[in-house]
Amino acid sequence: MPPTLVPAELLPSAMTLRSIASQTAQVAGPALGGLLYGTSAALVYLLAAGACGSACGCVLAIRARPAVPARVGDAQAGAAPGAQAAPGLESVAPIRSPWSRSPSAASLICSA
């Protein structure tokens, strides 16, 4: 969850709530689905289509907050302007795609 969606001071709480919602859905979802399917199979598909439409609407309603510009001394060498490393991950090298190196490296990985 990027800090452009939630203020930095609320990020830990937002991630906790997202985890609680995910765990609850994983436990209660199949049980509720079974009860609904026992009532009517068509009802399950109609509710799934409605939930999908609702989720699409929610995603379209998300507006990113403007990023806070970084100070001149904060930028790391080679990083994009305004980019900041996550706390504790300053020394971790970025993961690069094989496609960014050469087409032959990508073809070797894909053919393996």
Phi, psi and omega in degrees: 000109183289151180293352177284346177264330183226138176303147185304324182288341179260358184300313178300319179294320180295320179292324177295315179297322178296320179294318178298316180297319180295315180296318179296317179295323180292330180273311186277333184302305181298323179294314179295320177299320178295319177296317179293321179294326176295330178284306181195130179293323180295326179298321180298314181292323178294317178294322178296319178294320177295319178294322178295316177296320178295319179296320177298318178297320179294319179296319179292336181276350181290130176237125180286141175283150178296140180290145178281124180294139180279155175285161184300319183284349184275339186292135177274157180296128178082356181274158177292150178302131180088353181282141179227142179283149176291148180303131179085354182246020183296328185265358181279128180288145179291148177277129182249147178285144177296336180289339180281343181274299179194155178296330182291324177295320179295320181290326177294319180291317182291332182273351183286000000 
